Amino acid sequence: MAGCPALIHNRPMFGLFKKKSKLELLQEQYKKLQKEAYQLSTVNRTASDQKQAEAEAVLNQIKQLELQEGK
């Protein structure tokens, strides 16, 4: 299905404009912060630790949201 216009990035066309949930947004933010922390770890350990702390805060929000949703 490489040339199938209905699929963009392996997603059906009807899901293109679906709004992401708060949980999905937090998970993406967490992954981004983890990646940045890893990249900074070889250059600037203090900045890396800061990003890691930010990621921890986001992870705590994720856990709290999952508890509220009953997962």
Secondary structure, DSSP 4 states (H G I P E B T S, - for coil): -TT-TTEETTEEGGGTTPPPPHHHHHHHHHHHHHHHHHHHTTT-HHHHHHHHHHHHHHHHHHHHHHHHHT-
